[in-house]
Amino acid sequence: MFKALSDPVRLRLFSRIAAHPSGEACVCDISDVGVSQPTVSHHLRKLREAGLLISERRGTWVYYRAAPTALNDMRRMLDD
C-alpha cells in the first residue's frame, strides 16, 4: 500500500478520492493531476491492485472510492 502511494501522482489521486465530499469520485472529476488520461488510468489501476481503491463502472464513467479498510490497515502497520 505504501509503495503504491509513494508516487506523487498516485498520492494526489488517492487524496482527491478519499477527500471527495460524496465519498466517491468519477474519473472525470479527478483526472486533472498534470498527466495524460492514459497515465491517470494506469495509476488508478495500480491503486486498485494495492487494495486502496474500489471502482464501479456506471455507463461510460468509472467511479472510485477509498477501500473501507485501507486507511485503518495502514494505520495499524504504522502502529506496529
C-alpha positions as CSV (number, residue, x, y, z in Angstrom):
1,M,0.0,0.0,0.0
2,F,2.7,2.4,0.9
3,K,4.7,1.6,-2.2
4,A,1.6,2.4,-4.3
5,L,1.3,5.8,-2.5
6,S,5.0,6.6,-2.9
7,D,4.3,8.0,-6.4
8,P,3.2,11.7,-6.2
9,V,0.5,11.3,-8.8
10,R,-1.0,8.3,-7.1
11,L,-0.9,10.1,-3.8
12,R,-2.7,13.1,-5.3
13,L,-5.3,10.8,-6.9
14,F,-5.9,8.9,-3.7
15,S,-6.2,12.0,-1.7
16,R,-8.7,13.6,-4.0
17,I,-10.9,10.5,-4.0
18,A,-10.7,10.0,-0.2
19,A,-11.5,13.6,0.4
20,H,-14.3,13.9,-2.1
21,P,-17.5,15.2,-0.4
22,S,-19.6,12.3,-1.6
23,G,-17.1,9.7,-0.6
24,E,-16.6,8.7,-4.2
25,A,-15.3,10.4,-7.3
26,C,-15.9,10.0,-11.0
27,V,-12.7,9.7,-13.1
28,C,-13.9,12.8,-14.9
29,D,-13.7,14.8,-11.6
30,I,-10.1,13.8,-10.7
31,S,-8.2,13.5,-14.0
32,D,-6.7,17.0,-13.8
33,V,-3.5,16.0,-12.0
34,G,-1.0,17.1,-14.5
35,V,-0.6,13.9,-16.5
36,S,-2.4,12.4,-19.6
37,Q,-5.6,10.4,-19.3
38,P,-3.9,7.1,-20.0
39,T,-1.4,7.8,-17.3
40,V,-4.2,8.6,-14.8
41,S,-5.8,5.2,-15.7
42,H,-2.5,3.4,-15.1
43,H,-2.1,5.0,-11.7
44,L,-5.7,4.3,-10.7
45,R,-5.2,0.6,-11.7
46,K,-2.1,0.4,-9.5
47,L,-4.1,1.9,-6.6
48,R,-6.9,-0.7,-7.1
49,E,-4.3,-3.5,-7.3
50,A,-2.8,-2.3,-4.0
51,G,-6.2,-2.6,-2.3
52,L,-6.5,1.2,-1.8
53,L,-9.4,1.9,-4.2
54,I,-12.7,0.2,-5.2
55,S,-14.1,1.0,-8.6
56,E,-17.5,0.8,-10.2
57,R,-18.4,1.4,-13.8
58,R,-21.6,3.3,-14.4
59,G,-22.4,3.8,-18.0
60,T,-19.3,5.3,-19.7
61,W,-17.7,6.6,-16.4
62,V,-15.9,4.8,-13.6
63,Y,-16.4,5.9,-10.0
64,Y,-13.7,5.3,-7.4
65,R,-13.9,5.3,-3.6
66,A,-11.3,4.5,-1.0
67,A,-11.4,0.9,0.2
68,P,-13.1,0.9,3.6
69,T,-10.3,-0.8,5.5
70,A,-7.3,0.7,3.6
71,L,-6.6,3.6,5.9
72,N,-7.1,1.6,9.0
73,D,-4.8,-1.1,7.7
74,M,-2.1,1.4,7.0
75,R,-2.6,2.9,10.5
76,R,-2.2,-0.5,12.1
77,M,1.0,-1.1,10.1
78,L,2.5,2.2,11.3
79,D,1.5,1.5,14.9
80,D,3.3,-1.8,14.9
